[in-house]
């Protein structure tokens, strides 16, 4: 199989879909790997690294899309990239279709087979291709939130850890999953007072155990959140419904109850965001203000640490990428129901139920798609 990796073109996205190690593995399995010129530079990988791994460098993205049987990326394909997809081609990347009807329609019209990293599952009910980026985004969230709180950036001027004689910041984390746990680890390490909300009592018990009482756990409800917002200096949105649009947990009306200059960090923005006032931003212009509350809603937070993120993502995606290349996508999905759960679009049909519900579009099952 010919596997193609174009350079990411979303603004301020420095990650790359394949590491040189992944390219070497694919070549070792008898596949041809095409890498767009300078695709890995932002993540710290030179073209020479790919050539040494046995890949072939091509000058343009058009060549990659025209020649490859499977396209491996990081972010959802942008409009110009979607026009380059063709019937029978496999796209393997993050898609986040639920809040993006335009992308969904374009992928359906392309006739391509589109497998989304974020809906591939594992035997424990986890999301193994989303988890590494959730770890990165979670660890970044208190860091970027602390930057947002600085007065020069529009924030309240509160230091997350405080100093002797001055209280630390209050950080509220909505969601105790991979993102929330990673965010709590860093926020606690920075000296903040941390409260984590979640609706799973076993998860709250787990967090209480591993943090040895260094944070507060609280069952998540509208009432509990409403009580916490007026005292919060930072709120981190870390909720996830796999493949579906994120629920709106903080309304615009509730912003009036928050401290002026407090910060909202919406890690769920790829799925539409969990604050009513959220809208996607970029690393170039990451923060905006609504009713005195600062919003950090960068849709590709891990792209800020592209070298670490690319390696973490490459480690996770490599086995699945090889299975798709070695067996063909249909056989790979027949052999692995967890990979089949990643199928979102095939041959002009939407194949993921949560996306169909979010966009009010007809859906066939992924199993049905295997027979088309």
ABEGO torsion letter per residue (X at the ends): XBBBBBBBABBGBABBABBAAAAAAAAAAGBBBBBBBGAAAAAGBBAAAAAAAGBBBBABAAAAAAABABBBBABBBBAAAAAABBBGBBBBBBAGAAABAAAAAAAAAAGBBBBBAAABBBAAGBBAAAAAAAAAAAAAAAAAAAAAABAAAGBAGBBAAEBBGBBBBBBBBBEABAAAAAAAAAAAAAGBBBBBBBABAAAAAAAAAAAGGABBBBBBBAAAAAAAAAABABBBBABBBBGBBBBBABBAAAAAABBBGBBBBBAAAAAGEABAABBBBBAABABBBBGGBBBBABABAAAABAAAAAAAAAAAAAAAAAAAAAAEAAAAAAABAAAAAABABBGGBBABAAAAAAAGBBBBBAAAAAAX
